Amino acid sequence: MRAYVGGHQAVSENDFIELALGTPAELWLGVEGESAEEREARLDAARDILADNPGLPDDVARVVAEVIESHASELFNVHPLPRPVGRRRPSRKGAAA
């Protein structure tokens, strides 16, 4: 099954994120090993995008909220760990202070 967003095929999770945000996630998060010049260029581009689209942070927050809501059952499916049976902590009686 193929998935399309706005006429573009999304193959991976990163494709969905990029199509939802309108920019690659690496623009905002950076990449491992980027140089100081690359980081500065990336941040300049991010500032330009935010200047052209001041509503982008609100759009991103909406997308994140929708993702959390749609996956809440998996994200918050917490199970308490069973307590070990038959294991006691050693007594500290007589231990040096």
Buried (B, 14 or more C-beta within 10 A) or exposed (E): EEEEEEEEEBEEEEBBBBBBBEBEBEBBEBEEEEEEEEEEEBEEEBEEBEEEEEEBEEEBEEBEEEBEEEEEEEEEEEEEEEEEEEEEEEEEEEEEE
